[in-house]
Amino acid sequence: MARETGAGTMGKNAINTQKKKLAKAQKKKAAKPSLETLSTAELLARAQEYIDCFQYENAQKYCQEALKREPDYVPALETSATLCLETGNLDGAKHCLGRAITLQPDEGYSKYLSMAQLMEGNDSLQCYQKGIEILSETVALAQKSENNISKDTPEAENMGAENGTINEEMLSDGAKADVNEQPEELKEEKAALIRKISTACCSVAELYMTDLCDEEEAENQCLAYINKAIEADSSNPEAFQFMASYHLVRQQPDEARTFIKKSIDLWLPKYKDVHEGRAEAGTFDPVDVCPLSYPTRLSAARTLIEVQEYDIAVEVLEGLSEEDDEIVDTWYLLGWLNYLQGEEHKDSARHFFYRAKQVHAIAPSEDNQLIEHLEELIQELGPLSEEDLEEEAVDEEDVENELQRESDEEEMDTS
């Protein structure tokens, strides 16, 4: 009898479990509304989520639906431009950003800064200048908010909306909810905007070093914008790095050394503390420990090598190699700085050059001039020692294993 009761109970439990599973499946299905049931804002939010997850095909569906409903809706155009940039569709990005600029020429800085990166020469300059202008106005409004202007005043209302753009680009959700009760968040938002101004000024300076270098006032304009970058944000290492580059172009190595060391001092000590476990938890963002991109730090290493600050250059390059060991430039520069230090460093130079060549076989560099120089240096330094050959053999095995792993993952993704 007990067994029968037990069996019956088990049967009921199994039925209940199935019912729960069915209910959960139905709930999950209901939680995924069709495109038609979502608002335009929700469509764009979903699209951005997919972009952030690198699921570009899914993002495309939501962007297309948003633009189908509202072809001239600026946020939809900007999100679509972001998607185009991520997928390498530069013409599509230009079209979307250009339309957004036409519709709202005096609002929103992001579209101008994005368009500037897609343009050249004076066209790029004009976009940067307009973006900086709008950013400066936005910072002024943020400053008013920080000074606790009443939310009931027209200034505060404008600050919260910026005619439809500052609401998104300037304030965090908490600050939007109550600017007077979120001073710390507002300060952080203002600091982020100031950093954008400084970085944009650096980009203009770079234009005067490259596309606009033949302009009559190129040198003076370049220096002026670097100074603006430093004045706007004296904690921006990129601004001091550009000043170092400027002095190198003018063949002033001592001044260049001073400024590149100022730049490095703004980020490298903290970076090392984090990676070596000396930084206290909560004092840094684990996702974004360094404010400078990988290419920018590579450029910093090149400058350090030019001013013969080899020890600091090694610290920068070793950090980069730990982050990503499949960048040819990193290993090449490690070899180059050893090569420049004379005969006693030639073995180390040879090792790093061979490592760069090995990485080039896995992830080919598009810098043909660098690869040609690398081959010349390897030819000059000769073959590896027996000890290095044994080490390279182990590395090659690791490379083959890595290639096989990547191949297996690609097959799994396509299956």
C-alpha positions in Angstrom: 0.0 0.0 0.0 2.8 2.3 1.0 4.5 1.5 -2.3 1.4 2.3 -4.3 1.0 5.6 -2.5 4.7 6.3 -3.1 4.4 5.5 -6.8 1.3 7.6 -7.1 3.0 10.5 -5.4 6.0 10.2 -7.7 3.7 10.2 -10.7 2.0 13.4 -9.5 5.3 15.0 -8.9 6.4 14.1 -12.4 3.2 15.7 -13.8 3.7 18.8 -11.7 7.3 19.1 -12.9 6.2 18.9 -16.5 3.5 21.5 -15.9 6.1 23.8 -14.3 8.5 23.3 -17.2 5.6 24.0 -19.7 4.6 27.1 -17.8 8.2 28.3 -17.6 8.6 27.8 -21.4 5.4 29.6 -22.1 6.5 32.5 -19.8 9.9 32.6 -21.6 8.2 32.7 -24.9 6.0 35.4 -23.8 9.0 37.4 -22.5 10.3 37.6 -26.1 7.9 39.9 -27.8 7.9 40.2 -31.6 9.4 43.3 -33.2 5.9 44.7 -33.8 5.1 44.8 -30.1 8.2 46.8 -29.1 8.4 50.6 -29.1 11.0 52.3 -31.1 13.0 53.1 -28.0 12.8 49.4 -27.0 13.9 48.3 -30.5 17.0 50.5 -30.2 17.8 49.3 -26.7 17.6 45.7 -27.9 19.8 46.6 -30.9 22.5 48.1 -28.7 22.4 45.0 -26.5 23.1 42.8 -29.5 25.9 45.2 -30.7 27.5 45.0 -27.3 27.4 41.2 -27.6 28.8 41.2 -31.1 25.5 39.7 -32.5 25.3 42.0 -35.4 22.8 40.1 -37.5 20.2 40.3 -34.7 21.1 44.0 -34.1 20.4 44.7 -37.7 16.8 43.4 -37.5 16.0 45.8 -34.7 17.7 48.8 -36.4 15.9 48.1 -39.6 12.6 48.0 -37.9 13.3 51.2 -36.0 14.3 53.1 -39.2 11.3 51.6 -41.1 9.0 53.2 -38.6 10.8 56.5 -38.2 13.4 57.0 -41.0 14.4 60.4 -39.5 14.6 59.5 -35.9 18.1 60.6 -34.9 18.8 58.0 -32.1 17.9 55.2 -34.7 20.3 56.7 -37.2 23.0 56.9 -34.6 22.5 53.4 -33.4 22.5 52.2 -37.1 25.8 54.1 -37.6 27.3 52.4 -34.7 26.3 49.0 -36.1 27.7 50.0 -39.5 31.0 51.0 -37.9 31.2 47.7 -36.0 30.7 45.7 -39.2 33.0 47.8 -41.4 30.3 49.4 -43.4 31.9 52.8 -43.5 29.6 54.2 -46.3 26.6 53.1 -44.3 27.9 54.8 -41.2 28.6 58.0 -43.1 25.1 58.0 -44.6 23.4 57.6 -41.2 25.6 60.1 -39.4 25.2 62.6 -42.2 21.5 62.4 -42.1 21.5 62.7 -38.3 23.7 65.9 -38.6 21.3 67.3 -41.2 18.3 66.7 -38.9 19.9 68.1 -35.7 23.0 70.2 -36.7 23.3 71.9 -33.3 22.5 69.1 -30.9 24.4 66.0 -29.8 28.2 65.8 -30.0 28.6 62.1 -30.6 27.6 62.1 -34.2 30.2 64.8 -35.0 33.0 63.0 -33.3 32.1 59.7 -35.1 31.8 61.4 -38.5 35.2 63.2 -37.9 36.9 59.8 -37.7 35.4 58.8 -41.1 36.4 62.1 -42.9 39.7 63.5 -43.9 41.4 66.9 -43.9 39.2 70.0 -43.4 36.0 68.0 -43.5 37.3 66.0 -40.5 38.5 69.2 -38.8 35.0 70.9 -39.1 33.3 67.9 -37.5 35.8 67.8 -34.6 35.4 71.6 -34.1 31.6 71.3 -34.0 31.7 68.3 -31.7 34.0 70.2 -29.3 31.7 73.2 -29.4 28.7 71.2 -28.4 30.7 69.3 -25.8 31.8 72.6 -24.2 28.2 73.8 -24.1 27.2 70.5 -22.5 29.9 70.8 -19.8 28.7 74.4 -19.0 25.2 73.0 -18.4 26.6 70.2 -16.3 28.5 72.8 -14.2 25.2 74.7 -13.6 23.6 71.4 -12.5 26.5 70.7 -10.2 26.0 74.1 -8.6 22.6 72.8 -7.5 20.3 74.9 -9.8 16.8 74.1 -8.9 15.1 71.5 -11.1 12.1 73.9 -11.5 14.2 76.5 -13.4 14.3 76.6 -17.2 18.1 76.0 -17.0 17.7 72.8 -15.2 15.0 71.6 -17.6 17.2 72.4 -20.5 20.1 70.6 -18.8 18.0 67.5 -18.5 17.0 67.4 -22.1 19.4 69.3 -24.4 16.6 69.4 -26.9 16.5 65.6 -26.8 20.2 64.8 -26.7 21.9 65.7 -23.4 19.4 63.6 -21.6 21.1 60.6 -23.2 24.7 61.8 -23.6 25.3 63.8 -20.4 23.5 62.3 -17.4 23.5 58.9 -15.9 20.1 57.4 -15.0 20.5 58.4 -11.4 21.4 61.9 -12.2 18.5 62.2 -14.7 16.2 61.1 -11.9 17.4 63.8 -9.5 20.4 66.0 -10.3 20.4 67.7 -7.0 20.6 64.5 -5.0 23.4 62.9 -7.2 26.4 65.2 -6.9 29.0 62.5 -7.2 27.4 60.9 -10.3 27.1 64.3 -11.9 30.8 65.1 -11.2 31.7 61.9 -12.9 29.6 62.7 -15.9 31.1 66.1 -16.2 34.7 64.7 -15.9 33.9 62.2 -18.7 32.7 65.0 -20.9 35.8 67.1 -20.2 38.0 64.0 -21.1 36.1 63.8 -24.4 36.9 67.5 -25.1 40.6 66.9 -24.3 40.7 63.7 -26.5 39.0 65.5 -29.4 41.5 68.3 -29.2 44.3 65.7 -29.4 42.6 64.3 -32.6 42.6 67.8 -34.1 46.3 68.1 -33.2 46.9 64.8 -35.0 45.1 66.1 -38.1 47.6 69.0 -38.2 50.4 66.5 -37.9 49.1 64.4 -40.8 46.3 65.5 -43.3 46.7 69.2 -42.6 50.5 69.3 -42.1 51.0 71.4 -45.3 48.6 74.1 -44.0 50.2 77.5 -43.4 49.6 77.6 -39.7 49.7 73.8 -39.2 52.5 73.8 -36.6 51.0 76.6 -34.5 47.5 75.1 -34.7 48.8 71.7 -33.7 50.5 73.2 -30.6 47.4 75.3 -29.8 45.1 72.3 -29.8 47.6 70.2 -27.7 47.7 73.0 -25.1 43.8 73.1 -25.2 43.8 69.4 -24.5 46.1 69.8 -21.5 44.2 72.8 -20.2 40.8 71.0 -20.5 42.0 67.9 -18.7 45.5 67.9 -17.1 44.9 64.3 -16.1 44.7 63.0 -19.6 47.8 61.1 -20.4 47.1 61.2 -24.2 47.4 65.0 -24.2 51.0 64.8 -22.8 51.8 62.0 -25.2 50.8 64.2 -28.1 53.0 67.0 -26.8 55.9 64.5 -26.7 55.2 63.6 -30.3 55.1 67.3 -31.3 58.5 67.9 -29.8 59.9 64.8 -31.5 58.7 66.1 -34.8 60.5 69.4 -34.0 63.6 67.3 -33.1 63.5 68.3 -29.4 64.2 65.0 -27.7 64.7 66.5 -24.2 61.3 68.2 -24.2 59.8 65.0 -25.7 61.3 62.9 -22.9 59.8 65.3 -20.3 56.3 65.1 -21.7 56.2 61.3 -22.4 57.3 60.7 -18.8 54.5 62.9 -17.5 52.1 60.9 -19.6 53.4 57.6 -18.4 53.2 58.7 -14.8 49.5 59.4 -15.1 48.6 55.7 -15.9 51.5 53.2 -15.6 52.0 53.1 -11.8 48.3 52.4 -11.2 48.2 49.9 -14.1 51.2 48.0 -12.5 49.6 48.1 -9.0 46.4 46.5 -10.4 48.2 43.8 -12.4 50.6 43.0 -9.6 47.9 42.7 -7.0 48.8 45.7 -5.0 45.7 47.8 -5.6 42.9 47.7 -3.2 39.6 46.2 -4.4 37.1 48.9 -5.3 39.7 51.5 -6.2 39.7 50.7 -9.9 37.5 49.5 -12.7 38.6 45.9 -13.5 37.3 46.1 -17.0 39.0 49.4 -17.9 42.2 49.6 -15.8 44.1 51.7 -18.3 42.6 54.8 -19.9 44.7 54.4 -23.1 43.9 52.0 -25.9 46.4 49.3 -27.0 47.5 51.2 -30.1 48.0 54.4 -28.1 50.2 52.6 -25.6 52.1 51.1 -28.5 52.7 54.6 -29.8 53.8 55.6 -26.3 56.4 52.7 -26.3 57.7 54.0 -29.7 58.2 57.4 -28.3 59.9 56.1 -25.2 62.3 54.1 -27.4 63.0 57.3 -29.5 64.0 59.2 -26.3 66.0 56.2 -25.1 63.8 55.5 -22.0 64.2 51.8 -22.6 63.4 50.5 -19.1 60.0 52.3 -19.1 59.4 51.1 -22.7 59.9 47.5 -21.5 57.3 47.9 -18.8 54.8 49.3 -21.2 55.5 46.6 -23.8 55.5 43.7 -21.3 52.1 44.8 -20.1 50.8 44.9 -23.7 52.2 41.4 -24.4 50.3 40.1 -21.4 47.1 41.6 -22.6 47.5 40.3 -26.2 50.4 38.2 -27.2 49.4 38.0 -30.9 50.4 41.6 -31.9 53.5 41.7 -34.1 54.4 45.3 -33.3 54.7 44.5 -29.6 57.3 41.8 -30.1 59.1 43.8 -32.8 59.4 46.8 -30.5 60.8 44.6 -27.7 63.4 43.3 -30.1 64.1 46.8 -31.5 64.8 48.4 -28.1 67.2 45.6 -27.2 68.9 45.9 -30.6 69.5 49.6 -30.0 71.2 48.9 -26.7 74.2 47.2 -28.2 76.0 43.9 -28.6 75.2 42.5 -25.1 71.5 42.8 -25.8 71.6 41.1 -29.3 70.5 37.7 -28.0 67.4 39.2 -26.5 66.8 41.1 -29.6 67.1 38.0 -31.8 64.6 36.1 -29.5 62.0 38.9 -29.7 62.4 39.3 -33.5 61.9 35.6 -34.0 58.8 35.7 -31.7 57.5 38.6 -33.9 58.0 36.5 -37.0 56.2 33.6 -35.4 53.2 35.8 -34.4 53.1 37.2 -37.9 52.5 33.7 -39.1 49.5 33.4 -36.9 48.1 36.9 -37.1 49.7 38.7 -40.1 50.6 42.3 -39.7 49.5 44.7 -42.4 52.5 46.9 -41.9 54.7 45.7 -44.8 57.5 48.1 -44.0 57.7 46.7 -40.5 57.8 43.1 -41.7 60.5 44.0 -44.2 62.6 45.6 -41.5 62.0 42.6 -39.3 63.3 40.2 -41.9 66.4 42.3 -42.4 67.1 42.3 -38.7 66.7 38.6 -38.4 69.0 38.1 -41.4 71.6 40.4 -39.8 71.5 38.8 -36.3 71.6 35.2 -37.7 70.0 32.0 -36.4 68.9 31.3 -32.8 71.1 29.5 -30.3 70.4 25.9 -29.5 68.7 26.9 -26.2 66.5 29.4 -28.0 65.7 26.8 -30.7 64.5 24.4 -28.0 62.3 27.2 -26.6 61.0 28.2 -30.0 60.1 24.5 -30.6 57.9 24.6 -27.5 56.4 27.9 -28.6 55.6 26.5 -32.1 53.9 23.5 -30.5 51.8 26.0 -28.4 51.0 27.9 -31.6 49.9 24.8 -33.4 47.7 23.9 -30.4 46.2 27.4 -30.4 45.5 27.3 -34.1 43.8 23.9 -33.7 41.8 25.2 -30.8 40.6 28.2 -32.8 39.7 25.9 -35.7 37.7 23.6 -33.5 35.8 26.6 -32.0 35.0 27.9 -35.5 33.6 24.5 -36.4 31.5 24.4 -33.3 30.2 27.9 -34.1 29.2 26.9 -37.6 27.7 23.6 -36.6 
